[in-house]
Structures are given as structure tokens and as C-alpha cells.
Amino acid sequence: MQRNCKPVWAVRPRGRVGIDKLRLKGKVYVRGVARGELLPTLQPVSFLGGVDPQTGKIRDQQHELYGVSLKGKIFAVPRTVGSSVGAYVIYGMSKRGTGPAGVITQTGDINLVSGCAVSNVPLIADIDIRTLLDSRGKSVILNAEKGFVEV
């Protein structure tokens, strides 16, 4: 769990100083840079059965994001559950253009890491998803070259 979440201080116009952006450091699993709308959840996701690879929408009716599309989003999830076939679902979504632009996770489990790796989807782990909940819908940069997420 990430504990050193420090805001980045910046000088605003007219010399006022304040919190401009939130930058969280994490562990890089799959390199790359992605920018998009943040879609965080505290519920684990099963890519096999829980996500429709044709549309990129969550189809698990018990999930809080039921019916929401992952397409082009920066998906923040604590971990994934289910079969190792979930990695192939992530790959299929990437090929169809229905997958997330990048993934932020607390735990880099083998299914998520391998799915993102074969799909070239940037992935950063060891970030506490709770710190991102209030930023849902905001534009974020996932920089998995330098190991940070900036909201």
C-alpha cells in the first residue's frame, strides 16, 4: 500500500502558492504513457466474464461499475480476480480498441500484469486506489516510464 502520497506544489498566477496537482508514485510493471479519464473502483474485477470484450463495458451486475465502459479510460482497480484467461480478454480488448488506455492497481497480480504486457497497456502498481476515488472522471496522466500518476 502506497503511503507517500505527496501533492506537487506549484506557483499559481499572481504568485499565490497552492496545491495544483496530485502526484502518486508507484511500481512500473508495463512501461508507457497514457492520458485519459480516471475510472477508479474499490471492487476487484474479473476480466473473464465480468467485462464484455466486444464493448469494453463491465457486465458483472454485482459490480459498482456495471454498464460502464473501460474504453480509453485510465482504469484504477485494487486487483483482478478469476481465471488466467482474463489476460487474453485484456489482449482481445486492446486489439478491438475497447480496452483501457492504462491501468493503476494496488496489487500487480499475474493475470493483470500479463494481460497488460501482451497488450502494451501501461501499468503501475502499489498505489492506494482510495486516494483516487474523489478524482473519478478527471483527466490523469499515467507515466509508466517514470513511475507516477498525476491527477
Summary of the structure (lengths in Angstrom):
residues: 151
radius of gyration: 15.3
end to end distance: 18.5
largest distance: 54.5
contacts: 510
relative contact order: 0.26
helix: 23%
strand: 34%
